[in-house]
Amino acid sequence: MRPPSQLRQIAGSLLVALAIAAVAVAVVTAHFGPTSTARLEAREDAIDARVDAREERREAAEDRREEAEERREDGGDNSGPG
């Protein structure tokens, strides 16, 4: 009767090992998963905000340059004859 009892012991050991692994994965995921994801999302949001702000500053500077150029051109046309 030794083989059936060894088979039961091996099956029981495997089930316990799987249960321990499942609990360990659940605990680690619960502890690190959301925190890491939240941190990554916050970091990505901060990067996106910096990129957006930089783009807005670039566009504002470009608009100011274009307006200044238009004013110079308009001023040059008005000072012609007269």
Distance bins in CASP14 RR format, pairs under 12 A and 6 or more apart:
PFRMAT RR
TARGET T0000
AUTHOR 0000-0000-0000
RMODE 2
METHOD distances of the structure
MODEL  1
1 7 0 0 0 0 0 1 0 0 0 0 0
1 8 0 0 0 0 0 1 0 0 0 0 0
2 8 0 0 0 0 0 1 0 0 0 0 0
2 9 0 0 0 0 0 1 0 0 0 0 0
3 9 0 0 0 0 0 1 0 0 0 0 0
3 10 0 0 0 0 0 1 0 0 0 0 0
4 10 0 0 0 0 0 1 0 0 0 0 0
4 11 0 0 0 0 0 1 0 0 0 0 0
5 11 0 0 0 0 0 1 0 0 0 0 0
5 12 0 0 0 0 0 1 0 0 0 0 0
6 12 0 0 0 0 0 1 0 0 0 0 0
6 13 0 0 0 0 0 1 0 0 0 0 0
7 13 0 0 0 0 0 1 0 0 0 0 0
7 14 0 0 0 0 0 1 0 0 0 0 0
8 14 0 0 0 0 0 1 0 0 0 0 0
8 15 0 0 0 0 0 1 0 0 0 0 0
9 15 0 0 0 0 0 1 0 0 0 0 0
9 16 0 0 0 0 0 1 0 0 0 0 0
10 16 0 0 0 0 0 1 0 0 0 0 0
10 17 0 0 0 0 0 1 0 0 0 0 0
11 17 0 0 0 0 0 1 0 0 0 0 0
11 18 0 0 0 0 0 1 0 0 0 0 0
12 18 0 0 0 0 1 0 0 0 0 0 0
12 19 0 0 0 0 1 0 0 0 0 0 0
12 20 0 0 0 0 0 1 0 0 0 0 0
13 19 0 0 0 0 0 1 0 0 0 0 0
13 20 0 0 0 0 0 1 0 0 0 0 0
14 20 0 0 0 0 0 1 0 0 0 0 0
14 21 0 0 0 0 0 1 0 0 0 0 0
15 21 0 0 0 0 0 1 0 0 0 0 0
15 22 0 0 0 0 0 1 0 0 0 0 0
16 22 0 0 0 0 0 1 0 0 0 0 0
16 23 0 0 0 0 0 1 0 0 0 0 0
17 23 0 0 0 0 0 1 0 0 0 0 0
17 24 0 0 0 0 0 1 0 0 0 0 0
18 24 0 0 0 0 0 1 0 0 0 0 0
18 25 0 0 0 0 0 1 0 0 0 0 0
19 25 0 0 0 0 0 1 0 0 0 0 0
19 26 0 0 0 0 0 1 0 0 0 0 0
20 26 0 0 0 0 0 1 0 0 0 0 0
20 27 0 0 0 0 0 1 0 0 0 0 0
21 27 0 0 0 0 0 1 0 0 0 0 0
21 28 0 0 0 0 0 1 0 0 0 0 0
22 28 0 0 0 0 0 1 0 0 0 0 0
22 29 0 0 0 0 0 1 0 0 0 0 0
23 29 0 0 0 0 0 1 0 0 0 0 0
23 30 0 0 0 0 0 1 0 0 0 0 0
24 30 0 0 0 0 0 1 0 0 0 0 0
24 31 0 0 0 0 0 1 0 0 0 0 0
25 31 0 0 0 0 0 1 0 0 0 0 0
25 32 0 0 0 0 0 1 0 0 0 0 0
25 33 0 0 0 0 0 1 0 0 0 0 0
26 32 0 0 0 0 0 1 0 0 0 0 0
26 33 0 0 0 0 0 1 0 0 0 0 0
27 33 0 0 0 0 0 1 0 0 0 0 0
28 34 0 0 0 0 0 1 0 0 0 0 0
28 35 0 0 0 0 0 1 0 0 0 0 0
28 36 0 0 0 0 0 1 0 0 0 0 0
29 35 0 0 0 0 0 1 0 0 0 0 0
29 36 0 0 0 0 1 0 0 0 0 0 0
29 37 0 0 0 0 0 1 0 0 0 0 0
30 36 0 0 0 0 0 1 0 0 0 0 0
32 38 0 0 0 0 0 1 0 0 0 0 0
32 39 0 0 0 0 0 1 0 0 0 0 0
32 40 0 0 0 0 0 1 0 0 0 0 0
33 39 0 0 0 0 1 0 0 0 0 0 0
33 40 0 0 0 0 1 0 0 0 0 0 0
33 41 0 0 0 0 0 1 0 0 0 0 0
34 40 0 0 0 0 0 1 0 0 0 0 0
34 41 0 0 0 0 0 1 0 0 0 0 0
35 41 0 0 0 0 0 1 0 0 0 0 0
35 42 0 0 0 0 0 1 0 0 0 0 0
36 42 0 0 0 0 0 1 0 0 0 0 0
36 43 0 0 0 0 0 1 0 0 0 0 0
37 43 0 0 0 0 0 1 0 0 0 0 0
37 44 0 0 0 0 0 1 0 0 0 0 0
38 44 0 0 0 0 0 1 0 0 0 0 0
38 45 0 0 0 0 0 1 0 0 0 0 0
39 45 0 0 0 0 0 1 0 0 0 0 0
39 46 0 0 0 0 0 1 0 0 0 0 0
40 46 0 0 0 0 0 1 0 0 0 0 0
40 47 0 0 0 0 0 1 0 0 0 0 0
41 47 0 0 0 0 0 1 0 0 0 0 0
41 48 0 0 0 0 0 1 0 0 0 0 0
42 48 0 0 0 0 0 1 0 0 0 0 0
42 49 0 0 0 0 0 1 0 0 0 0 0
43 49 0 0 0 0 0 1 0 0 0 0 0
43 50 0 0 0 0 0 1 0 0 0 0 0
44 50 0 0 0 0 0 1 0 0 0 0 0
44 51 0 0 0 0 0 1 0 0 0 0 0
45 51 0 0 0 0 0 1 0 0 0 0 0
45 52 0 0 0 0 0 1 0 0 0 0 0
46 52 0 0 0 0 0 1 0 0 0 0 0
46 53 0 0 0 0 0 1 0 0 0 0 0
47 53 0 0 0 0 0 1 0 0 0 0 0
47 54 0 0 0 0 0 1 0 0 0 0 0
48 54 0 0 0 0 0 1 0 0 0 0 0
48 55 0 0 0 0 0 1 0 0 0 0 0
49 55 0 0 0 0 0 1 0 0 0 0 0
49 56 0 0 0 0 0 1 0 0 0 0 0
50 56 0 0 0 0 0 1 0 0 0 0 0
50 57 0 0 0 0 0 1 0 0 0 0 0
51 57 0 0 0 0 0 1 0 0 0 0 0
51 58 0 0 0 0 0 1 0 0 0 0 0
52 58 0 0 0 0 0 1 0 0 0 0 0
52 59 0 0 0 0 0 1 0 0 0 0 0
53 59 0 0 0 0 0 1 0 0 0 0 0
53 60 0 0 0 0 0 1 0 0 0 0 0
54 60 0 0 0 0 0 1 0 0 0 0 0
54 61 0 0 0 0 0 1 0 0 0 0 0
55 61 0 0 0 0 0 1 0 0 0 0 0
55 62 0 0 0 0 0 1 0 0 0 0 0
56 62 0 0 0 0 0 1 0 0 0 0 0
56 63 0 0 0 0 0 1 0 0 0 0 0
57 63 0 0 0 0 0 1 0 0 0 0 0
57 64 0 0 0 0 0 1 0 0 0 0 0
58 64 0 0 0 0 0 1 0 0 0 0 0
58 65 0 0 0 0 0 1 0 0 0 0 0
59 65 0 0 0 0 0 1 0 0 0 0 0
59 66 0 0 0 0 0 1 0 0 0 0 0
60 66 0 0 0 0 0 1 0 0 0 0 0
60 67 0 0 0 0 0 1 0 0 0 0 0
61 67 0 0 0 0 0 1 0 0 0 0 0
61 68 0 0 0 0 0 1 0 0 0 0 0
62 68 0 0 0 0 0 1 0 0 0 0 0
62 69 0 0 0 0 0 1 0 0 0 0 0
63 69 0 0 0 0 0 1 0 0 0 0 0
63 70 0 0 0 0 0 1 0 0 0 0 0
64 70 0 0 0 0 0 1 0 0 0 0 0
64 71 0 0 0 0 0 1 0 0 0 0 0
65 71 0 0 0 0 0 1 0 0 0 0 0
65 72 0 0 0 0 0 1 0 0 0 0 0
66 72 0 0 0 0 0 1 0 0 0 0 0
66 73 0 0 0 0 0 1 0 0 0 0 0
67 73 0 0 0 0 0 1 0 0 0 0 0
67 74 0 0 0 0 0 1 0 0 0 0 0
68 74 0 0 0 0 0 1 0 0 0 0 0
68 75 0 0 0 0 0 1 0 0 0 0 0
69 75 0 0 0 0 0 1 0 0 0 0 0
69 76 0 0 0 0 0 1 0 0 0 0 0
70 76 0 0 0 0 0 1 0 0 0 0 0
70 77 0 0 0 0 0 1 0 0 0 0 0
71 77 0 0 0 0 0 1 0 0 0 0 0
71 78 0 0 0 0 0 1 0 0 0 0 0
72 78 0 0 0 0 0 1 0 0 0 0 0
72 79 0 0 0 0 0 1 0 0 0 0 0
73 79 0 0 0 0 0 1 0 0 0 0 0
74 80 0 0 0 0 0 1 0 0 0 0 0
END
